[in-house]
Amino acid sequence: MRILILCFTVLLAACNARAPTFTPYKVEIRQGNLITQDMRAKIKVGMTQSQVKAALGAPLISDPYHANRWDYVYSLEQQGKVVENQRLTLYFKNDKLSRIDDATPLKPAGPDTQEKSNGKG
């Protein structure tokens, strides 16, 4: 009988302790074209489409109805939450870059961002 009471007491004490919770691993998801500050600085109004493509790469969104508009979109998701969003839209007129809409300007490069981009951070 004492053993039964002892086991019951141990079980009740264990119920008060927090059991470790297990959460599934969530993969870091990067989607789109990451445009760095250096890449953004290379493009200027008046450049041709091929020059822009050489500097930034091919645009993520290619709309057949708006062939003169290129959209560069980037999204970073960590632990199921969107951490970073970037959007850069370029407009061309007669094969020349006529307008740049930078919806999310990049932060100036500091010592922290340089270390991460070099693989040291």
Backbone as a printed PyTorch tensor [residue, N CA C, xyz], in Angstrom:
tensor([[[  0.8160,  -1.1910,   0.0000],
         [  0.0000,   0.0000,   0.0000],
         [  0.8580,   1.2520,   0.0000]],

        [[  1.9530,   1.2030,   0.7660],
         [  2.8440,   2.3480,   0.7990],
         [  3.4710,   2.5990,  -0.5640]],

        [[  3.7820,   1.5520,  -1.2680],
         [  4.3800,   1.6970,  -2.6010],
         [  3.3750,   2.3510,  -3.5490]],

        [[  2.1480,   1.9940,  -3.4310],
         [  1.0920,   2.5800,  -4.2690],
         [  0.9410,   4.0700,  -3.9650]],

        [[  0.9620,   4.4430,  -2.7220],
         [  0.8570,   5.8570,  -2.3330],
         [  2.0930,   6.6250,  -2.8050]],

        [[  3.2610,   6.0260,  -2.6820],
         [  4.4980,   6.6600,  -3.1290],
         [  4.4740,   6.8850,  -4.6460]],

        [[  4.0510,   5.8920,  -5.3960],
         [  3.9520,   6.0330,  -6.8580],
         [  2.9390,   7.1150,  -7.2220]],

        [[  1.8190,   7.1370,  -6.5430],
         [  0.7910,   8.1470,  -6.8090],
         [  1.3240,   9.5510,  -6.5170]],

        [[  2.0790,   9.7110,  -5.4330],
         [  2.6630,  10.9980,  -5.0700],
         [  3.6890,  11.4490,  -6.1150]],

        [[  4.5000,  10.5450,  -6.5760],
         [  5.5060,  10.8620,  -7.6010],
         [  4.8250,  11.2760,  -8.9000]],

        [[  3.7740,  10.5800,  -9.2660],
         [  3.0480,  10.9360, -10.4860],
         [  2.4090,  12.3220, -10.3670]],

        [[  1.8400,  12.6360,  -9.2240],
         [  1.2490,  13.9570,  -9.0250],
         [  2.3160,  15.0550,  -9.0530]],

        [[  3.4610,  14.7880,  -8.4850],
         [  4.5450,  15.7690,  -8.4930],
         [  5.0540,  15.9960,  -9.9110]],

        [[  5.0680,  14.9540, -10.6940],
         [  5.5230,  15.0660, -12.0780],
         [  4.5550,  15.8900, -12.9090]],

        [[  3.2880,  15.8920, -12.5460],
         [  2.3010,  16.6700, -13.3000],
         [  2.5290,  18.1660, -13.1460]],

        [[  3.0920,  18.5890, -12.0150],
         [  3.3550,  20.0060, -11.8070],
         [  4.5500,  20.4910, -12.6060]],

        [[  5.4830,  19.6230, -12.8730],
         [  6.6670,  20.0060, -13.6300],
         [  6.2950,  20.1920, -15.0970]],

        [[  6.8940,  21.1860, -15.7010],
         [  6.6280,  21.4510, -17.1230],
         [  7.3850,  20.4430, -17.9730]],

        [[  6.6690,  19.7650, -18.8050],
         [  7.2960,  18.8270, -19.7280],
         [  7.8630,  19.6190, -20.9020]],

        [[  8.9900,  19.1980, -21.4380],
         [  9.5540,  19.9250, -22.5810],
         [  8.6100,  19.8260, -23.7870]],

        [[  8.4570,  20.9420, -24.4520],
         [  7.6060,  20.9410, -25.6470],
         [  8.4940,  20.8340, -26.8720]],

        [[  8.0330,  20.1210, -27.8290],
         [  8.7840,  19.9220, -29.0600],
         [  8.0830,  20.6690, -30.1780]],

        [[  8.8300,  21.5060, -30.8700],
         [  8.2830,  22.2180, -32.0190],
         [  9.0240,  21.7590, -33.2680]],

        [[  8.3480,  21.6870, -34.3630],
         [  9.0200,  21.2460, -35.5810],
         [ 10.0130,  22.2980, -36.0590]],

        [[ 11.0520,  21.8390, -36.7070],
         [ 12.0470,  22.7400, -37.2750],
         [ 11.4470,  23.4370, -38.4840]],

        [[ 11.5810,  24.7500, -38.5230],
         [ 11.0630,  25.5180, -39.6500],
         [ 12.2420,  26.0490, -40.4530]],

        [[ 12.2400,  25.7410, -41.7190],
         [ 13.3330,  26.0960, -42.6050],
         [ 13.2850,  27.5880, -42.9140]],

        [[ 14.4620,  28.2000, -43.0200],
         [ 14.5650,  29.5920, -43.4430],
         [ 14.2700,  29.6330, -44.9410]],

        [[ 13.2900,  30.4400, -45.3350],
         [ 12.8710,  30.4840, -46.7310],
         [ 13.2260,  31.8340, -47.3220]],

        [[ 14.0510,  31.8060, -48.3520],
         [ 14.4080,  33.0010, -49.1070],
         [ 13.8100,  32.8650, -50.4960]],

        [[ 13.0260,  33.8640, -50.8760],
         [ 12.3870,  33.8190, -52.1840],
         [ 12.6620,  35.1130, -52.9270]],

        [[ 12.9430,  34.9950, -54.2090],
         [ 13.0740,  36.1730, -55.0510],
         [ 14.5050,  36.5660, -55.3140]],

        [[ 14.6590,  37.8220, -55.7540],
         [ 15.9490,  38.3970, -56.0970],
         [ 16.4120,  39.2950, -54.9600]],

        [[ 17.4980,  38.9170, -54.3010],
         [ 18.0670,  39.7600, -53.2600],
         [ 18.8840,  40.8520, -53.9420]],

        [[ 18.5080,  42.1010, -53.7190],
         [ 19.2240,  43.2360, -54.2850],
         [ 19.9970,  43.9020, -53.1500]],

        [[ 21.3190,  43.8550, -53.2450],
         [ 22.1540,  44.4750, -52.2160],
         [ 22.3130,  45.9650, -52.5070]],

        [[ 22.8620,  46.6790, -51.5460],
         [ 23.0820,  48.1210, -51.7100],
         [ 24.0590,  48.3790, -52.8560]],

        [[ 25.0740,  47.5420, -52.9950],
         [ 26.0390,  47.7040, -54.0840],
         [ 25.3870,  47.4980, -55.4500]],

        [[ 24.5410,  46.4880, -55.5500],
         [ 23.8360,  46.2330, -56.8100],
         [ 22.9200,  47.4000, -57.1500]],

        [[ 22.2200,  47.9140, -56.1390],
         [ 21.2830,  49.0330, -56.3540],
         [ 22.0280,  50.2780, -56.8000]],

        [[ 23.2240,  50.4920, -56.2840],
         [ 24.0090,  51.6680, -56.6450],
         [ 24.5070,  51.6110, -58.0880]],

        [[ 24.5990,  50.4350, -58.6730],
         [ 25.0970,  50.2840, -60.0440],
         [ 24.0910,  50.7200, -61.1040]],

        [[ 22.8070,  50.6920, -60.7830],
         [ 21.8170,  51.0210, -61.8170],
         [ 21.4950,  52.5120, -61.7820]],

        [[ 21.4110,  53.0940, -62.9740],
         [ 21.1210,  54.5110, -63.1430],
         [ 20.0910,  54.6740, -64.2530]],

        [[ 19.3320,  55.7440, -64.1570],
         [ 18.3670,  56.0690, -65.2090],
         [ 19.1470,  56.2940, -66.5040]],

        [[ 18.6440,  55.7260, -67.5930],
         [ 19.2930,  55.8440, -68.8930],
         [ 20.0110,  54.5750, -69.3240]],

        [[ 20.1750,  53.6140, -68.4210],
         [ 20.8260,  52.3450, -68.7750],
         [ 19.9000,  51.5200, -69.6540]],

        [[ 20.4750,  50.6550, -70.4790],
         [ 19.6760,  49.7710, -71.3210],
         [ 19.2070,  48.5730, -70.5020]],

        [[ 18.2470,  47.8370, -71.0610],
         [ 17.7310,  46.6550, -70.3670],
         [ 18.8280,  45.6140, -70.1610]],

        [[ 19.7000,  45.4490, -71.1380],
         [ 20.7690,  44.4560, -70.9980],
         [ 21.7800,  44.8700, -69.9340]],

        [[ 22.0370,  46.1670, -69.7870],
         [ 22.9440,  46.6290, -68.7390],
         [ 22.3430,  46.3980, -67.3540]],

        [[ 21.0430,  46.6570, -67.2310],
         [ 20.3690,  46.4350, -65.9530],
         [ 20.3520,  44.9520, -65.6210]],

        [[ 20.0940,  44.1210, -66.6320],
         [ 20.0640,  42.6740, -66.4040],
         [ 21.4460,  42.1690, -65.9870]],

        [[ 22.5040,  42.7590, -66.5240],
         [ 23.8620,  42.3660, -66.1370],
         [ 24.1510,  42.7750, -64.6960]],

        [[ 23.6000,  43.8960, -64.2410],
         [ 23.8620,  44.3850, -62.8880],
         [ 23.0120,  43.6710, -61.8430]],

        [[ 21.7340,  43.4260, -62.1480],
         [ 20.8020,  42.8800, -61.1520],
         [ 20.3760,  41.4460, -61.4030]],

        [[ 20.5640,  40.9620, -62.6040],
         [ 20.0510,  39.6490, -62.9650],
         [ 18.6700,  39.7800, -63.5770]],

        [[ 18.1060,  38.6680, -63.9720],
         [ 16.7760,  38.6730, -64.5920],
         [ 15.7160,  39.0060, -63.5500]],

        [[ 14.6910,  39.7470, -63.9440],
         [ 13.6460,  40.0830, -62.9680],
         [ 12.8390,  38.8580, -62.5810]],

        [[ 12.3200,  38.8810, -61.3600],
         [ 11.5290,  37.7620, -60.8520],
         [ 10.1900,  37.6820, -61.5680]],

        [[  9.5560,  38.8350, -61.7430],
         [  8.2370,  38.8690, -62.3700],
         [  8.3680,  39.4180, -63.7770]],

        [[  7.9210,  38.6460, -64.7330],
         [  7.9450,  39.0570, -66.1280],
         [  6.5080,  39.0640, -66.6320]],

        [[  5.9390,  40.2530, -66.7360],
         [  4.5350,  40.4100, -67.1090],
         [  4.4280,  40.6820, -68.6120]],

        [[  3.7710,  39.8140, -69.3690],
         [  3.6570,  40.0400, -70.8160],
         [  2.8260,  41.2790, -71.1560]],

        [[  1.9690,  41.7190, -70.2620],
         [  1.1450,  42.8980, -70.5190],
         [  1.8990,  44.1940, -70.2250]],

        [[  2.9300,  44.1010, -69.4220],
         [  3.7510,  45.2670, -69.0840],
         [  5.2110,  44.9000, -69.3120]],

        [[  5.6010,  44.7770, -70.5600],
         [  6.9580,  44.3390, -70.8910],
         [  8.0010,  45.3850, -70.4990]],

        [[  7.5880,  46.6160, -70.3270],
         [  8.5230,  47.6830, -69.9770],
         [  8.6340,  47.8960, -68.4720]],

        [[  8.1170,  46.9710, -67.7060],
         [  8.1790,  47.0560, -66.2390],
         [  8.8080,  45.7730, -65.7030]],

        [[  9.8410,  45.9350, -64.8930],
         [ 10.4980,  44.7920, -64.2700],
         [ 10.3430,  44.9150, -62.7610]],

        [[  9.9600,  43.8200, -62.1230],
         [  9.7870,  43.7960, -60.6730],
         [ 10.7910,  42.8260, -60.0600]],

        [[ 11.5370,  43.3390, -59.1050],
         [ 12.4640,  42.5230, -58.3300],
         [ 11.8950,  42.4460, -56.9150]],

        [[ 11.4860,  41.2620, -56.5040],
         [ 10.8440,  41.0640, -55.2090],
         [ 11.6760,  40.0600, -54.4180]],

        [[ 11.8450,  40.3340, -53.1290],
         [ 12.6000,  39.4320, -52.2520],
         [ 11.8900,  39.3290, -50.9130]],

        [[ 11.8650,  38.1290, -50.3660],
         [ 11.2290,  37.8930, -49.0760],
         [ 12.0610,  36.8770, -48.2950]],

        [[ 12.2330,  37.1490, -47.0060],
         [ 12.9500,  36.2370, -46.1170],
         [ 12.0180,  35.8620, -44.9790]],

        [[ 11.8280,  34.5580, -44.7990],
         [ 10.9450,  34.0510, -43.7460],
         [ 11.7520,  33.1540, -42.8220]],

        [[ 11.7090,  33.4760, -41.5160],
         [ 12.3930,  32.6790, -40.5120],
         [ 11.4020,  32.2920, -39.4300]],

        [[ 11.4300,  31.0380, -39.0190],
         [ 10.5370,  30.5100, -37.9840],
         [  9.0670,  30.7960, -38.3120]],

        [[  8.7280,  30.7660, -39.5800],
         [  7.3420,  30.9500, -39.9930],
         [  6.8860,  32.3960, -40.0310]],

        [[  7.7860,  33.3550, -39.8070],
         [  7.4270,  34.7750, -39.8230],
         [  8.2720,  35.5050, -40.8510]],

        [[  7.6500,  36.4160, -41.5940],
         [  8.3700,  37.2050, -42.5850],
         [  9.2410,  38.2220, -41.8530]],

        [[ 10.5430,  38.1390, -42.0940],
         [ 11.5010,  38.9990, -41.4290],
         [ 11.8530,  40.2040, -42.3030]],

        [[ 11.9350,  39.9700, -43.6090],
         [ 12.3780,  41.0260, -44.5100],
         [ 11.6120,  40.9490, -45.8200]],

        [[ 11.2370,  42.1070, -46.3360],
         [ 10.5930,  42.2340, -47.6410],
         [ 11.2830,  43.3450, -48.4060]],

        [[ 11.5670,  43.1050, -49.6730],
         [ 12.1250,  44.1240, -50.5440],
         [ 11.3380,  44.1310, -51.8430]],

        [[ 11.1800,  45.3160, -52.4040],
         [ 10.5240,  45.4130, -53.7060],
         [ 11.1660,  46.5530, -54.4750]],

        [[ 11.6430,  46.2470, -55.6820],
         [ 12.2540,  47.2240, -56.5730],
         [ 11.5750,  47.0830, -57.9270]],

        [[ 11.0100,  48.1790, -58.4180],
         [ 10.3230,  48.1680, -59.7120],
         [ 11.0450,  49.1260, -60.6430]],

        [[ 11.3720,  48.6270, -61.8370],
         [ 12.0640,  49.4240, -62.8370],
         [ 11.1590,  49.5950, -64.0460]],

        [[ 11.1330,  50.8040, -64.5880],
         [ 10.3200,  51.1070, -65.7660],
         [ 11.2470,  51.5090, -66.9090]],

        [[ 10.9690,  50.9710, -68.0840],
         [ 11.7700,  51.2400, -69.2670],
         [ 10.9350,  51.9620, -70.3130]],

        [[ 11.6020,  52.8230, -71.0620],
         [ 10.9650,  53.4940, -72.1860],
         [ 11.9780,  53.4970, -73.3220]],

        [[ 11.6020,  52.9210, -74.4560],
         [ 12.5000,  52.7870, -75.6170],
         [ 13.7980,  52.0800, -75.2470]],

        [[ 13.6950,  50.9860, -74.5160],
         [ 14.8200,  50.1480, -74.0840],
         [ 15.7870,  50.8570, -73.1330]],

        [[ 15.3950,  51.9690, -72.5550],
         [ 16.2330,  52.6960, -71.5920],
         [ 15.4880,  52.7780, -70.2610]],

        [[ 16.2290,  52.6750, -69.1850],
         [ 15.6500,  52.7760, -67.8490],
         [ 15.1830,  54.2110, -67.6300]],

        [[ 13.8650,  54.3790, -67.3790],
         [ 13.3130,  55.7250, -67.2420],
         [ 12.9300,  56.0780, -65.8010]],

        [[ 12.6040,  55.0570, -64.9830],
         [ 12.1690,  55.3360, -63.6210],
         [ 12.4980,  54.1570, -62.7090]],

        [[ 12.8600,  54.4770, -61.4630],
         [ 13.1720,  53.4590, -60.4650],
         [ 12.2730,  53.7030, -59.2590]],

        [[ 11.4490,  52.7200, -58.9100],
         [ 10.6280,  52.7850, -57.7030],
         [ 11.1830,  51.7840, -56.6940]],

        [[ 11.7840,  52.3090, -55.6570],
         [ 12.3530,  51.4770, -54.6070],
         [ 11.4100,  51.5320, -53.4190]],

        [[ 10.4780,  50.5760, -53.3420],
         [  9.4500,  50.5800, -52.2990],
         [ 10.0350,  50.3340, -50.9200]],

        [[ 11.1160,  49.5760, -50.8430],
         [ 11.7450,  49.2960, -49.5570],
         [ 13.2260,  49.6120, -49.6680]],

        [[ 13.6110,  50.8390, -49.3880],
         [ 15.0340,  51.1810, -49.4780],
         [ 15.8600,  50.3310, -48.5340]],

        [[ 17.0180,  49.9550, -48.9890],
         [ 17.9040,  49.1330, -48.1760],
         [ 18.5870,  49.9840, -47.1180]],

        [[ 18.9070,  49.3590, -46.0030],
         [ 19.6220,  50.0470, -44.9370],
         [ 21.0650,  50.2500, -45.3710]],

        [[ 21.7000,  51.3450, -44.9440],
         [ 23.1030,  51.5390, -45.2970],
         [ 23.9610,  50.4210, -44.7230]],

        [[ 24.9620,  50.0410, -45.4780],
         [ 25.8260,  48.9420, -45.0600],
         [ 26.6620,  49.3660, -43.8700]],

        [[ 26.5500,  48.6130, -42.7950],
         [ 27.3110,  48.8760, -41.5890],
         [ 28.2520,  47.7250, -41.3230]],

        [[ 28.9650,  47.7480, -40.2160],
         [ 29.8970,  46.6600, -39.9180],
         [ 29.2010,  45.3140, -39.7480]],

        [[ 27.9590,  45.3090, -39.2010],
         [ 27.2410,  44.0470, -39.0090],
         [ 26.8640,  43.4220, -40.3370]],

        [[ 26.3600,  44.2410, -41.2800],
         [ 25.9150,  43.6800, -42.5590],
         [ 27.0970,  43.2430, -43.4000]],

        [[ 28.2610,  43.9310, -43.2800],
         [ 29.4250,  43.5330, -44.0510],
         [ 29.9680,  42.2030, -43.5700]],

        [[ 29.9660,  41.9690, -42.2450],
         [ 30.4460,  40.6900, -41.7190],
         [ 29.5660,  39.5510, -42.1580]],

        [[ 28.2410,  39.7590, -42.1600],
         [ 27.3200,  38.7000, -42.5670],
         [ 27.4770,  38.3850, -44.0420]],

        [[ 27.6730,  39.4230, -44.8790],
         [ 27.7840,  39.1820, -46.3050],
         [ 29.1140,  38.4980, -46.6430]],

        [[ 30.1310,  38.6750, -45.8040],
         [ 31.4110,  38.0140, -46.0190],
         [ 31.4470,  36.5980, -45.4760]],

        [[ 30.3690,  36.1970, -44.7830],
         [ 30.3020,  34.8610, -44.2260],
         [ 30.9520,  34.7520, -42.8500]],

        [[ 31.3010,  35.8860, -42.2550],
         [ 31.9400,  35.8700, -40.9360],
         [ 30.9430,  35.9830, -39.8060]],

        [[ 29.6960,  36.3670, -40.0970],
         [ 28.7490,  36.6440, -39.0240],
         [ 27.8360,  35.5850, -38.7390]]])
